[in-house]
Amino acid sequence: MADIPNIVLEQLRAIRAEQDAARERDRQMTARLATLEGGQAVIIQHLAHLSSADAAQQLASDHVQERLERIERRLDIREQA
């Protein structure tokens, strides 16, 4: 009969150890997830900057096109479509 309480205590200790290990895995996964989310935020920020730079280049290209058309009109060298 004395062995039964020892078996129960051993099982409870084993369960507690497994819970501790699970908590540690959860902490590690939470830290890794936070790192991934931070990296994702940086990527999104870079994409926004690239999009902004692309829009600025398109605007500059449009201005050059307008200037070229104006010069062609003044010189009367436009291509007839």
N, C-alpha and C positions, 0 to 999 in steps of 0.2 A: 503494500500500500504506500510505502514511503516513496516509491519510484514514480507514482502517478503525479504528485505535485512537481517533481523535478522535470518530468516530461512536459508538463504544461508550461513551466517556467522557461524551459529550453525553446519551446515553440514560440512563446511570446517574445523572447529575445531575438529569435530568428525573424519573426514578423517585424519587429522594431528595426532591426538592421536593414531589412529590405525596404522599409519605409524611408529610412535615412538615405539609403542609396537612391531611391526614387526622387526624393527631394533634391538631392545633389544634382541628379540628371536634369531635373526641372530647372534648377538655377542656371546650369550650364546652357541649356537650350534657350532659356530666356535671354541670357547674355548674348548668345550667338544670333538670336532673332533681332535683338536691338542693334547689333553690328550690321546685320543685313539691311535693316530698315534705314540705318544711317547711310549706308552705301547707296541704297535706292534713292534716297533724297538727294544725294550728291549727283547721281546720274540724271535725275529729273532736272536739277538745276543746270547741269551742263547742256541738256537738251533745250532748255528754255533759252540759254545764251546762244546756242547754235541757231535756233529759230529766229531770234532777234537779229543776229548777224546776217542771216540769209535774207530777212526782210530789208535790212539796211542795204545790202548789196543789190537787191532787186530794185529798190527805190533809186539808187545811184545809176543803175543800168537804164531805168526808165528815163531819168533826166538826160543821160547821154543820148539816148534814142531821140528824145524830143529836140535836143539841141542840133543833132545831125539832120533831122527832118527840117528844122527851121533854116539851117544853112543851105540845104538842098533847094528849098523853096526860094531863098534869096538868089541863089545862083542859077535857078531854073534848070537844075539837073536831076530832077526827080524821075524815077522810072515810072513809066505809065503801066498800070496794072490792067 
